[in-house]
Amino acid sequence: MDGTGLSSGRQPGSPDAVGARHMLFGVITCVVHYTIDPAQIGAFERFAREWMRLVAEHGGVHHGYFLPAEGASDRAEALFSFESLAAYERYRSRFGDDPEFVAADRIRDESGCVLRYERTFMRPLLPGGEQE
């Protein structure tokens, strides 16, 4: 894996790896900040596993969920990327209609594991990237 979480199979610094890195500047990464119920961490993990699978099956790259280890026990983060905002919107259009998406959200809704969440869209600034 390179620093983006995407496996390129290339050696860092090789011409192919540099070209792949520059292609990633179009990538859009969604960062989801969760406030969770610590008593429902098992349900949150089930919810997270389903969404990691769904993102991967629908053209995205999931970089994982980051769960409490020390400090505040009610915070969790998720990061996943799509090649563009348009690709993300195609994925997002399935919400509410696709039975697998509905089932994944049902875990959250029925367990109460997520108290609230907020999405932020980011773009990568990678080591060795060109300066503007």
N, CA, C and O atoms as a MOPAC input file, in Angstrom:
PM7 MOZYME 1SCF
protein

 N      0.84000 1    -1.18300 1     0.00000 1
 C      0.00000 1     0.00000 1     0.00000 1
 C      0.88000 1     1.24000 1     0.00000 1
 O      1.94500 1     1.25900 1     0.61800 1
 N      0.43500 1     2.25400 1    -0.68500 1
 C      1.15000 1     3.52300 1    -0.62700 1
 C      0.51700 1     4.38200 1     0.46200 1
 O     -0.37800 1     3.91300 1     1.16500 1
 N      0.94700 1     5.59700 1     0.61500 1
 C      0.46100 1     6.47600 1     1.67500 1
 C     -1.00500 1     6.82800 1     1.55800 1
 O     -1.56100 1     7.44600 1     2.46600 1
 N     -1.64100 1     6.45600 1     0.47700 1
 C     -3.05300 1     6.77700 1     0.29600 1
 C     -3.95900 1     5.67600 1     0.80000 1
 O     -5.17300 1     5.86000 1     0.90000 1
 N     -3.36400 1     4.51100 1     1.12400 1
 C     -4.18900 1     3.37100 1     1.47800 1
 C     -4.59200 1     2.57000 1     0.26300 1
 O     -5.29500 1     1.56700 1     0.38600 1
 N     -4.15400 1     3.00000 1    -0.92100 1
 C     -4.45000 1     2.28400 1    -2.15100 1
 C     -3.24700 1     1.44000 1    -2.51600 1
 O     -2.12600 1     1.94700 1    -2.52400 1
 N     -3.44300 1     0.19400 1    -2.81300 1
 C     -2.34800 1    -0.68400 1    -3.17700 1
 C     -2.02700 1    -0.50700 1    -4.64300 1
 O     -2.87600 1    -0.73600 1    -5.50500 1
 N     -0.79900 1    -0.09800 1    -4.92900 1
 C     -0.42700 1     0.13300 1    -6.32100 1
 C      0.43700 1    -0.97900 1    -6.87200 1
 O      0.52700 1    -1.13600 1    -8.08900 1
 N      1.08500 1    -1.76600 1    -6.00100 1
 C      1.98000 1    -2.80100 1    -6.46600 1
 C      3.25800 1    -2.23300 1    -7.06100 1
 O      4.03200 1    -2.98500 1    -7.65300 1
 N      3.51000 1    -0.94600 1    -6.92900 1
 C      4.68700 1    -0.28800 1    -7.49400 1
 C      5.64400 1     0.08800 1    -6.37500 1
 O      5.23000 1     0.27400 1    -5.23100 1
 N      6.90800 1     0.19800 1    -6.70500 1
 C      7.90600 1     0.64900 1    -5.74900 1
 C      7.79800 1     2.15400 1    -5.57000 1
 O      7.66400 1     2.87800 1    -6.55600 1
 N      7.85500 1     2.65200 1    -4.31200 1
 C      7.80500 1     4.10100 1    -4.10600 1
 C      8.91100 1     4.79500 1    -4.89100 1
 O     10.04300 1     4.31400 1    -4.94000 1
 N      8.58400 1     5.90700 1    -5.49300 1
 C      9.56100 1     6.68400 1    -6.23000 1
 C      9.75900 1     6.25600 1    -7.66800 1
 O     10.40900 1     6.96900 1    -8.43200 1
 N      9.21500 1     5.10500 1    -8.06300 1
 C      9.35100 1     4.67700 1    -9.45000 1
 C      8.50400 1     5.58700 1   -10.32600 1
 O      7.54700 1     6.19000 1    -9.84000 1
 N      8.83600 1     5.69900 1   -11.61300 1
 C      8.02700 1     6.56300 1   -12.48300 1
 C      6.55000 1     6.19700 1   -12.46800 1
 O      5.69000 1     7.07900 1   -12.46800 1
 N      6.24700 1     4.88600 1   -12.45500 1
 C      4.84000 1     4.48500 1   -12.41600 1
 C      4.16700 1     4.93100 1   -11.12000 1
 O      3.02300 1     5.38600 1   -11.13400 1
 N      4.88500 1     4.80000 1    -9.99400 1
 C      4.30500 1     5.19800 1    -8.70700 1
 C      4.07000 1     6.70300 1    -8.67200 1
 O      3.05200 1     7.16000 1    -8.15400 1
 N      5.00400 1     7.47100 1    -9.21700 1
 C      4.83700 1     8.92400 1    -9.25100 1
 C      3.62700 1     9.28600 1   -10.09800 1
 O      2.84000 1    10.15100 1    -9.71500 1
 N      3.46900 1     8.63300 1   -11.24900 1
 C      2.30900 1     8.89100 1   -12.10000 1
 C      1.01300 1     8.53400 1   -11.40200 1
 O      0.02900 1     9.26800 1   -11.49800 1
 N      1.00600 1     7.40800 1   -10.69700 1
 C     -0.19900 1     6.99900 1    -9.96900 1
 C     -0.52400 1     8.01400 1    -8.88300 1
 O     -1.69400 1     8.32000 1    -8.65100 1
 N      0.49400 1     8.53700 1    -8.21800 1
 C      0.27400 1     9.52200 1    -7.15800 1
 C     -0.39100 1    10.76800 1    -7.73000 1
 O     -1.30500 1    11.32200 1    -7.11800 1
 N      0.06000 1    11.20700 1    -8.89200 1
 C     -0.52600 1    12.40500 1    -9.49500 1
 C     -1.96400 1    12.15600 1    -9.93200 1
 O     -2.78300 1    13.07400 1    -9.89600 1
 N     -2.28700 1    10.92800 1   -10.34600 1
 C     -3.66600 1    10.61200 1   -10.71500 1
 C     -4.58800 1    10.73500 1    -9.50700 1
 O     -5.77500 1    11.02100 1    -9.65900 1
 N     -4.04800 1    10.52100 1    -8.30900 1
 C     -4.87100 1    10.53100 1    -7.10200 1
 C     -5.32500 1    11.92400 1    -6.69400 1
 O     -6.19100 1    12.04800 1    -5.82800 1
 N     -4.77300 1    12.97500 1    -7.28600 1
 C     -5.18900 1    14.31200 1    -6.88700 1
 C     -6.66100 1    14.55600 1    -7.19400 1
 O     -7.24900 1    15.47300 1    -6.61900 1
 N     -7.28000 1    13.77600 1    -8.07400 1
 C     -8.70300 1    13.90700 1    -8.33500 1
 C     -9.55200 1    13.17900 1    -7.31500 1
 O    -10.77500 1    13.32600 1    -7.31000 1
 N     -8.92500 1    12.39500 1    -6.44900 1
 C     -9.63000 1    11.59900 1    -5.45300 1
 C    -10.32100 1    12.50700 1    -4.44200 1
 O     -9.78700 1    13.53800 1    -4.03400 1
 N    -11.52300 1    12.09500 1    -4.05300 1
 C    -12.24700 1    12.79100 1    -2.98900 1
 C    -12.37800 1    11.80500 1    -1.82500 1
 O    -12.81200 1    10.66900 1    -2.01100 1
 N    -12.00300 1    12.24500 1    -0.63900 1
 C    -12.08000 1    11.39100 1     0.54300 1
 C    -13.14300 1    11.94100 1     1.47500 1
 O    -13.15600 1    13.12700 1     1.80500 1
 N    -14.01600 1    11.06900 1     1.88400 1
 C    -15.05600 1    11.41500 1     2.84800 1
 C    -14.55700 1    11.00500 1     4.23500 1
 O    -14.19700 1     9.84900 1     4.46000 1
 N    -14.53900 1    11.95400 1     5.14400 1
 C    -14.18500 1    11.69700 1     6.53200 1
 C    -15.47900 1    11.83800 1     7.33000 1
 O    -16.12300 1    12.88700 1     7.31100 1
 N    -15.84500 1    10.77500 1     8.02700 1
 C    -17.07400 1    10.79800 1     8.81900 1
 C    -16.68200 1    10.79700 1    10.29400 1
 O    -15.99900 1     9.88800 1    10.76600 1
 N    -17.12000 1    11.81900 1    11.00700 1
 C    -16.87400 1    11.96500 1    12.44000 1
 C    -18.13200 1    11.47500 1    13.15800 1
 O    -19.21600 1    12.02600 1    12.96700 1
 N    -17.98400 1    10.44800 1    13.97700 1
 C    -19.12100 1     9.86600 1    14.69100 1
 C    -19.04300 1    10.17400 1    16.17900 1
 O    -17.96000 1    10.19700 1    16.76200 1
 N    -20.18700 1    10.40900 1    16.77900 1
 C    -20.35100 1    10.31800 1    18.22200 1
 C    -21.15400 1     9.04400 1    18.42500 1
 O    -22.27300 1     8.91100 1    17.92800 1
 N    -20.56500 1     8.11100 1    19.16200 1
 C    -21.17900 1     6.78800 1    19.31300 1
 C    -21.56000 1     6.53600 1    20.77100 1
 O    -21.09800 1     7.22000 1    21.68500 1
 N    -22.41400 1     5.53500 1    20.95600 1
 C    -22.76700 1     5.06900 1    22.29100 1
 C    -21.74900 1     3.98900 1    22.66300 1
 O    -21.77000 1     2.90800 1    22.07500 1
 N    -20.85700 1     4.25300 1    23.62700 1
 C    -19.83200 1     3.26500 1    23.97400 1
 C    -20.41000 1     1.92000 1    24.41300 1
 O    -19.74800 1     0.89100 1    24.27900 1
 N    -21.62500 1     1.91800 1    24.93100 1
 C    -22.26300 1     0.66500 1    25.34400 1
 C    -22.69100 1    -0.17100 1    24.14300 1
 O    -23.03200 1    -1.34400 1    24.29600 1
 N    -22.67800 1     0.41900 1    22.95100 1
 C    -23.10900 1    -0.26700 1    21.72600 1
 C    -21.94500 1    -0.46100 1    20.74100 1
 O    -22.16200 1    -0.49000 1    19.53000 1
 N    -20.71800 1    -0.59300 1    21.25400 1
 C    -19.55200 1    -0.68900 1    20.37400 1
 C    -19.63400 1    -1.92300 1    19.46400 1
 O    -19.20100 1    -1.86300 1    18.31300 1
 N    -20.17300 1    -3.02200 1    19.95500 1
 C    -20.32100 1    -4.22100 1    19.12100 1
 C    -21.22600 1    -3.96500 1    17.92900 1
 O    -20.91600 1    -4.37700 1    16.81100 1
 N    -22.33900 1    -3.29000 1    18.15800 1
 C    -23.25100 1    -2.94600 1    17.05900 1
 C    -22.58000 1    -1.97700 1    16.09800 1
 O    -22.75500 1    -2.08100 1    14.88400 1
 N    -21.80100 1    -1.02300 1    16.64200 1
 C    -21.10500 1    -0.08100 1    15.76200 1
 C    -20.10700 1    -0.82800 1    14.88200 1
 O    -19.97500 1    -0.51500 1    13.69800 1
 N    -19.40900 1    -1.79900 1    15.43600 1
 C    -18.46000 1    -2.58100 1    14.63400 1
 C    -19.17500 1    -3.36200 1    13.53300 1
 O    -18.65500 1    -3.45300 1    12.42100 1
 N    -20.34200 1    -3.92300 1    13.80700 1
 C    -21.12100 1    -4.61400 1    12.75900 1
 C    -21.52900 1    -3.62600 1    11.66700 1
 O    -21.40100 1    -3.91700 1    10.47800 1
 N    -22.01800 1    -2.46400 1    12.07800 1
 C    -22.39300 1    -1.39300 1    11.15500 1
 C    -21.19100 1    -1.01400 1    10.28400 1
 O    -21.31100 1    -0.90700 1     9.06400 1
 N    -20.04300 1    -0.81300 1    10.91400 1
 C    -18.82600 1    -0.41100 1    10.19900 1
 C    -18.39200 1    -1.47200 1     9.19000 1
 O    -18.04200 1    -1.13500 1     8.05900 1
 N    -18.41000 1    -2.73100 1     9.57400 1
 C    -18.00800 1    -3.80800 1     8.64400 1
 C    -18.90000 1    -3.83600 1     7.40600 1
 O    -18.42000 1    -4.03400 1     6.29000 1
 N    -20.19000 1    -3.63700 1     7.61000 1
 C    -21.10500 1    -3.62100 1     6.46100 1
 C    -20.78500 1    -2.46200 1     5.52200 1
 O    -20.75900 1    -2.64200 1     4.30500 1
 N    -20.54000 1    -1.27300 1     6.07800 1
 C    -20.25100 1    -0.11800 1     5.22500 1
 C    -18.90000 1    -0.23500 1     4.53900 1
 O    -18.74400 1     0.23100 1     3.41000 1
 N    -17.91700 1    -0.85000 1     5.19500 1
 C    -16.63300 1    -1.07000 1     4.51000 1
 C    -16.84200 1    -1.95600 1     3.28600 1
 O    -16.29400 1    -1.68800 1     2.21600 1
 N    -17.63300 1    -3.00600 1     3.44800 1
 C    -17.92600 1    -3.91300 1     2.33600 1
 C    -18.68400 1    -3.18700 1     1.22900 1
 O    -18.34800 1    -3.32900 1     0.05300 1
 N    -19.69400 1    -2.41800 1     1.59100 1
 C    -20.51200 1    -1.73300 1     0.58100 1
 C    -19.71500 1    -0.68600 1    -0.19900 1
 O    -19.87200 1    -0.57200 1    -1.41500 1
 N    -18.87500 1     0.06800 1     0.47900 1
 C    -18.04400 1     1.05500 1    -0.22400 1
 C    -17.16300 1     0.34200 1    -1.24100 1
 O    -17.07300 1     0.77000 1    -2.39200 1
 N    -16.51100 1    -0.74300 1    -0.82400 1
 C    -15.62300 1    -1.48300 1    -1.73100 1
 C    -16.39300 1    -2.07100 1    -2.91200 1
 O    -15.90700 1    -2.04600 1    -4.04300 1
 N    -17.57800 1    -2.59600 1    -2.65800 1
 C    -18.37200 1    -3.20300 1    -3.73400 1
 C    -18.92500 1    -2.17800 1    -4.71800 1
 O    -19.30800 1    -2.53500 1    -5.83200 1
 N    -18.97000 1    -0.91300 1    -4.32100 1
 C    -19.57100 1     0.11300 1    -5.17500 1
 C    -18.56000 1     1.15500 1    -5.64000 1
 O    -18.90000 1     2.31800 1    -5.85600 1
 N    -17.30000 1     0.71300 1    -5.79200 1
 C    -16.29800 1     1.52900 1    -6.46500 1
 C    -15.42200 1     2.40400 1    -5.60400 1
 O    -14.60300 1     3.15500 1    -6.13300 1
 N    -15.56300 1     2.33400 1    -4.30600 1
 C    -14.74000 1     3.15100 1    -3.42800 1
 C    -13.62000 1     2.35100 1    -2.78900 1
 O    -13.54100 1     1.13100 1    -2.93600 1
 N    -12.76700 1     3.05100 1    -2.08600 1
 C    -11.70100 1     2.44400 1    -1.29200 1
 C    -11.93400 1     2.88300 1     0.14300 1
 O    -11.89900 1     4.07400 1     0.45000 1
 N    -12.17300 1     1.91100 1     1.02400 1
 C    -12.39500 1     2.24600 1     2.43300 1
 C    -11.06300 1     2.15600 1     3.15400 1
 O    -10.35200 1     1.15800 1     3.04000 1
 N    -10.72700 1     3.20000 1     3.89500 1
 C     -9.46400 1     3.25200 1     4.62300 1
 C     -9.63600 1     2.79400 1     6.07000 1
 O     -8.67400 1     2.78100 1     6.83800 1
 N    -10.84700 1     2.42400 1     6.43600 1
 C    -11.09200 1     1.87600 1     7.75500 1
 C    -11.85900 1     2.80400 1     8.67400 1
 O    -12.04700 1     3.99200 1     8.40900 1
 N    -12.29000 1     2.20100 1     9.76400 1
 C    -12.91100 1     2.92700 1    10.86900 1
 C    -11.87800 1     2.99400 1    11.97800 1
 O    -11.11500 1     2.05000 1    12.18200 1
 N    -11.85500 1     4.07900 1    12.67500 1
 C    -10.92400 1     4.27800 1    13.76900 1
 C    -11.75100 1     4.44900 1    15.03000 1
 O    -12.49600 1     5.41700 1    15.18900 1
 N    -11.59400 1     3.46000 1    15.93800 1
 C    -12.44500 1     3.35500 1    17.11700 1
 C    -11.69400 1     3.79900 1    18.36400 1
 O    -10.46400 1     3.84800 1    18.36300 1
 N    -12.42100 1     4.12000 1    19.42200 1
 C    -11.77300 1     4.58600 1    20.64900 1
 C    -10.80700 1     3.54300 1    21.21100 1
 O    -11.11100 1     2.35200 1    21.26300 1
 N     -9.64400 1     4.02100 1    21.62700 1
 C     -8.67600 1     3.16700 1    22.30800 1
 C     -8.35300 1     3.77900 1    23.67400 1
 O     -8.40200 1     3.10100 1    24.69900 1
 N     -8.02400 1     5.06900 1    23.66600 1
 C     -7.77500 1     5.81400 1    24.89900 1
 C     -8.39100 1     7.18700 1    24.73900 1
 O     -8.62100 1     7.64300 1    23.61900 1
 N     -8.65200 1     7.83200 1    25.82600 1
 C     -9.27400 1     9.15700 1    25.75000 1
 C    -10.78100 1     9.01900 1    25.62400 1
 O    -11.37600 1     8.08700 1    26.16500 1
 N    -11.39600 1     9.95400 1    24.90400 1
 C    -12.85800 1     9.94600 1    24.74900 1
 C    -13.31100 1     8.62100 1    24.14700 1
 O    -12.79000 1     8.18500 1    23.12100 1
 N    -14.27200 1     7.99600 1    24.78500 1
 C    -14.72200 1     6.68700 1    24.30900 1
 C    -15.96600 1     6.78200 1    23.43800 1
 O    -16.53500 1     5.76100 1    23.05200 1
 N    -16.38700 1     7.99400 1    23.13000 1
 C    -17.60300 1     8.14600 1    22.32700 1
 C    -17.31800 1     8.70700 1    20.94200 1
 O    -18.23100 1     9.19000 1    20.27300 1
 N    -16.05900 1     8.64900 1    20.50000 1
 C    -15.68200 1     9.19000 1    19.19000 1
 C    -15.19100 1     8.06300 1    18.29400 1
 O    -14.49200 1     7.15500 1    18.74400 1
 N    -15.56300 1     8.13400 1    17.02800 1
 C    -15.04700 1     7.20600 1    16.02100 1
 C    -14.95200 1     7.97500 1    14.70900 1
 O    -15.65500 1     8.96500 1    14.50400 1
 N    -14.09000 1     7.51600 1    13.83700 1
 C    -13.87800 1     8.16500 1    12.54200 1
 C    -13.88400 1     7.09600 1    11.46100 1
 O    -13.52300 1     5.94500 1    11.71000 1
 N    -14.29300 1     7.47800 1    10.27000 1
 C    -14.20200 1     6.60500 1     9.09700 1
 C    -13.67900 1     7.44100 1     7.94000 1
 O    -14.00700 1     8.62100 1     7.81400 1
 N    -12.86600 1     6.82200 1     7.09800 1
 C    -12.35600 1     7.49100 1     5.90200 1
 C    -12.53000 1     6.55700 1     4.72000 1
 O    -12.16200 1     5.38400 1     4.78300 1
 N    -13.09100 1     7.08100 1     3.64400 1
 C    -13.18000 1     6.31100 1     2.41000 1
 C    -13.09100 1     7.26700 1     1.23800 1
 O    -13.44500 1     8.44100 1     1.34600 1
 N    -12.61400 1     6.74900 1     0.11400 1
 C    -12.35900 1     7.59600 1    -1.05600 1
 C    -13.04900 1     7.05900 1    -2.29300 1
 O    -13.26800 1     5.85700 1    -2.44500 1
 N    -13.38300 1     7.98900 1    -3.17100 1
 C    -13.87500 1     7.68100 1    -4.50900 1
 C    -13.04200 1     8.48100 1    -5.49200 1
 O    -12.42600 1     9.48200 1    -5.12800 1
 N    -13.02500 1     8.03500 1    -6.74300 1
 C    -12.18300 1     8.69000 1    -7.74900 1
 C    -12.60900 1    10.12300 1    -8.03700 1
 O    -11.81700 1    10.91600 1    -8.54600 1
 N    -13.85100 1    10.46000 1    -7.71600 1
 C    -14.34800 1    11.81700 1    -7.96200 1
 C    -15.61800 1    12.02900 1    -7.14900 1
 O    -16.19400 1    11.08100 1    -6.61400 1
 N    -16.04300 1    13.27100 1    -7.06300 1
 C    -17.30400 1    13.56600 1    -6.39200 1
 C    -18.46500 1    12.92600 1    -7.14900 1
 O    -19.43300 1    12.48000 1    -6.53200 1
 N    -18.38000 1    12.87400 1    -8.47500 1
 C    -19.43300 1    12.23400 1    -9.27900 1
 C    -19.53700 1    10.74700 1    -8.94400 1
 O    -20.64200 1    10.21200 1    -8.84600 1
 N    -18.39500 1    10.07300 1    -8.76700 1
 C    -18.41100 1     8.64700 1    -8.40200 1
 C    -19.03400 1     8.46700 1    -7.02000 1
 O    -19.79900 1     7.52800 1    -6.79900 1
 N    -18.70700 1     9.36400 1    -6.09400 1
 C    -19.31400 1     9.31000 1    -4.76700 1
 C    -20.82700 1     9.49500 1    -4.86800 1
 O    -21.58300 1     8.78400 1    -4.20500 1
 N    -21.26700 1    10.43500 1    -5.68300 1
 C    -22.70300 1    10.69700 1    -5.83500 1
 C    -23.42800 1     9.49100 1    -6.43100 1
 O    -24.57300 1     9.22500 1    -6.06300 1
 N    -22.79000 1     8.75900 1    -7.33700 1
 C    -23.40300 1     7.52900 1    -7.87700 1
 C    -23.59500 1     6.50800 1    -6.75500 1
 O    -24.64800 1     5.87900 1    -6.65000 1
 N    -22.57300 1     6.35100 1    -5.92400 1
 C    -22.65900 1     5.45600 1    -4.77000 1
 C    -23.76800 1     5.93100 1    -3.82500 1
 O    -24.59200 1     5.13600 1    -3.37400 1
 N    -23.77800 1     7.20300 1    -3.53900 1
 C    -24.73600 1     7.78300 1    -2.59100 1
 C    -26.18400 1     7.66000 1    -3.08200 1
 O    -27.10800 1     7.59700 1    -2.27100 1
 N    -26.38200 1     7.62700 1    -4.39200 1
 C    -27.73600 1     7.54300 1    -4.95000 1
 C    -28.43200 1     6.23100 1    -4.58300 1
 O    -29.65000 1     6.12000 1    -4.72300 1
 N    -27.68100 1     5.24800 1    -4.12000 1
 C    -28.26300 1     3.95400 1    -3.75300 1
 C    -28.89100 1     3.97500 1    -2.35900 1
 O    -29.67000 1     3.08300 1    -2.01900 1
 N    -28.56200 1     4.97900 1    -1.55500 1
 C    -29.08700 1     5.06500 1    -0.19100 1
 C    -30.61100 1     5.11400 1    -0.24300 1
 O    -31.19500 1     5.80900 1    -1.07400 1
 N    -31.24300 1     4.36800 1     0.65700 1
 C    -32.69400 1     4.40500 1     0.74600 1
 C    -33.39900 1     3.45800 1    -0.19900 1
 O    -34.56100 1     3.11900 1     0.02700 1
 N    -32.71200 1     3.01100 1    -1.27800 1
 C    -33.33000 1     2.11700 1    -2.26300 1
 C    -32.72300 1     0.72000 1    -2.24700 1
 O    -33.44600 1    -0.27600 1    -2.28400 1
 N    -31.41500 1     0.64700 1    -2.19400 1
 C    -30.71500 1    -0.63700 1    -2.25400 1
 C    -30.93400 1    -1.38800 1    -0.93800 1
 O    -30.65100 1    -0.84500 1     0.13000 1
 N    -31.43500 1    -2.63500 1    -0.99600 1
 C    -31.72500 1    -3.38900 1     0.23300 1
 C    -30.50800 1    -3.57400 1     1.14200 1
 O    -30.65300 1    -3.59900 1     2.36400 1
 N    -29.30200 1    -3.70500 1     0.55900 1
 C    -28.10900 1    -3.87000 1     1.39400 1
 C    -27.76700 1    -2.57700 1     2.13400 1
 O    -27.34000 1    -2.62000 1     3.28800 1
 N    -27.94700 1    -1.44800 1     1.49000 1
 C    -27.69300 1    -0.16100 1     2.13900 1
 C    -28.70100 1     0.04900 1     3.27100 1
 O    -28.34000 1     0.49600 1     4.36000 1
 N    -29.95600 1    -0.27700 1     3.00500 1
 C    -31.01200 1    -0.12900 1     4.01400 1
 C    -30.71800 1    -1.03400 1     5.21100 1
 O    -30.87700 1    -0.61500 1     6.35800 1
 N    -30.29100 1    -2.27000 1     4.95100 1
 C    -29.98100 1    -3.20900 1     6.03200 1
 C    -28.80700 1    -2.71800 1     6.87800 1
 O    -28.82200 1    -2.85800 1     8.10100 1
 N    -27.79300 1    -2.14600 1     6.23400 1
 C    -26.64300 1    -1.62000 1     6.98200 1
 C    -27.08000 1    -0.47100 1     7.89000 1
 O    -26.67100 1    -0.40200 1     9.04900 1
 N    -27.89700 1     0.41400 1     7.37400 1
 C    -28.38400 1     1.52400 1     8.19600 1
 C    -29.31300 1     1.04600 1     9.30900 1
 O    -29.39500 1     1.67400 1    10.36400 1
 N    -30.00200 1    -0.04900 1     9.07700 1
 C    -30.90100 1    -0.59300 1    10.10200 1
 C    -30.10500 1    -0.98200 1    11.35600 1
 O    -30.60300 1    -0.83700 1    12.47200 1
 N    -28.87000 1    -1.47600 1    11.17800 1
 C    -28.02700 1    -1.81200 1    12.33800 1
 C    -27.85200 1    -0.57100 1    13.20700 1
 O    -28.00600 1    -0.63200 1    14.42600 1
 N    -27.53300 1     0.54500 1    12.57800 1
 C    -27.34800 1     1.81400 1    13.29400 1
 C    -28.64800 1     2.25100 1    13.96300 1
 O    -28.66700 1     2.59700 1    15.14500 1
 N    -29.72900 1     2.23100 1    13.19300 1
 C    -31.00200 1     2.75200 1    13.68400 1
 C    -31.57600 1     1.91900 1    14.82600 1
 O    -32.07200 1     2.46900 1    15.80900 1
 N    -31.50900 1     0.60100 1    14.69900 1
 C    -32.11600 1    -0.26000 1    15.71200 1
 C    -31.28100 1    -0.35900 1    16.97800 1
 O    -31.83100 1    -0.53400 1    18.06500 1
 N    -29.96300 1    -0.25100 1    16.85900 1
 C    -29.09800 1    -0.37700 1    18.03700 1
 C    -28.88600 1     0.94600 1    18.75800 1
 O    -28.62100 1     0.96700 1    19.96000 1
 N    -29.00200 1     2.04800 1    18.02900 1
 C    -28.68600 1     3.34600 1    18.61500 1
 C    -27.19200 1     3.55400 1    18.81200 1
 O    -26.78100 1     4.38600 1    19.62100 1
 N    -26.37400 1     2.79900 1    18.07600 1
 C    -24.92000 1     2.88400 1    18.26500 1
 C    -24.34200 1     4.22400 1    17.81900 1
 O    -23.30900 1     4.64900 1    18.33600 1
 N    -24.98900 1     4.89500 1    16.86800 1
 C    -24.52900 1     6.21000 1    16.40200 1
 C    -25.48000 1     7.26500 1    16.95400 1
 O    -26.67900 1     7.24700 1    16.67800 1
 N    -24.92500 1     8.17800 1    17.73600 1
 C    -25.73300 1     9.25600 1    18.29600 1
 C    -25.84100 1    10.41700 1    17.31700 1
 O    -26.89200 1    11.04700 1    17.19800 1
 N    -24.74200 1    10.69500 1    16.61700 1
 C    -24.74600 1    11.70200 1    15.54400 1
 C    -23.48400 1    11.51200 1    14.71400 1
 O    -22.52000 1    10.87600 1    15.14100 1
 N    -23.52100 1    12.08300 1    13.51300 1
 C    -22.34100 1    12.02500 1    12.65000 1
 C    -22.30700 1    13.25400 1    11.76100 1
 O    -23.31200 1    13.93300 1    11.55000 1
 N    -21.12500 1    13.51200 1    11.25400 1
 C    -20.89800 1    14.66100 1    10.36900 1
 C    -19.90600 1    14.22800 1     9.29300 1
 O    -18.88700 1    13.60400 1     9.58800 1
 N    -20.21700 1    14.56500 1     8.04700 1
 C    -19.32700 1    14.23300 1     6.92200 1
 C    -18.55300 1    15.46800 1     6.49400 1
 O    -19.08300 1    16.57900 1     6.47000 1
 N    -17.29500 1    15.25200 1     6.15800 1
 C    -16.44500 1    16.28700 1     5.59100 1
 C    -15.73800 1    15.67700 1     4.39100 1
 O    -15.28200 1    14.53600 1     4.45900 1
 N    -15.64000 1    16.41500 1     3.30300 1
 C    -14.93400 1    15.92700 1     2.12000 1
 C    -13.56700 1    16.58000 1     2.05400 1
 O    -13.43600 1    17.79500 1     2.20300 1
 N    -12.55600 1    15.76400 1     1.83200 1
 C    -11.16900 1    16.22000 1     1.81300 1
 C    -10.50400 1    15.79100 1     0.50900 1
 O    -10.98900 1    14.89900 1    -0.18800 1
 N     -9.39000 1    16.44000 1     0.19500 1
 C     -8.55100 1    16.03500 1    -0.92600 1
 C     -7.16500 1    15.75400 1    -0.37400 1
 O     -6.74200 1    16.41200 1     0.57700 1
 N     -6.45000 1    14.79900 1    -0.94100 1
 C     -5.13700 1    14.45800 1    -0.39300 1
 C     -4.05500 1    15.45800 1    -0.79300 1
 O     -4.05400 1    15.98200 1    -1.90600 1
 N     -3.15300 1    15.70600 1     0.12000 1
 C     -1.88700 1    16.37600 1    -0.15100 1
 C     -0.83800 1    15.35200 1     0.24400 1
 O     -0.63500 1    15.08500 1     1.42900 1
 N     -0.17400 1    14.78400 1    -0.74500 1
 C      0.70600 1    13.64700 1    -0.52100 1
 C      2.17100 1    14.06000 1    -0.53500 1
 O      2.52800 1    15.05800 1    -1.16100 1
 N      3.02300 1    13.30000 1     0.14900 1
 C      4.45600 1    13.58900 1     0.10800 1
 C      4.96400 1    13.56200 1    -1.33000 1
 O      4.58800 1    12.68600 1    -2.11000 1
 N      5.79900 1    14.50200 1    -1.67000 1
 C      6.37400 1    14.53300 1    -3.01400 1
 C      5.46900 1    15.13100 1    -4.06100 1
 O      5.82600 1    15.16700 1    -5.23900 1
 N      4.29100 1    15.60600 1    -3.65500 1
 C      3.36400 1    16.20500 1    -4.61300 1
 C      3.88900 1    17.53900 1    -5.10700 1
 O      4.70000 1    18.18500 1    -4.44400 1
 N      3.42700 1    17.94000 1    -6.26100 1
 C      3.85200 1    19.21600 1    -6.83600 1
 C      3.28700 1    20.37100 1    -6.03000 1
 O      2.17000 1    20.29900 1    -5.51700 1
 N      4.06600 1    21.43100 1    -5.92500 1
 C      3.58900 1    22.63700 1    -5.25800 1
 C      3.00400 1    23.56700 1    -6.29600 1
 O      3.48500 1    23.62600 1    -7.42800 1
 N      1.98100 1    24.28500 1    -5.91900 1
 C      1.34800 1    25.22500 1    -6.84600 1
 C      1.95100 1    26.59100 1    -6.68200 1
 O      1.55400 1    27.52800 1    -7.37400 1

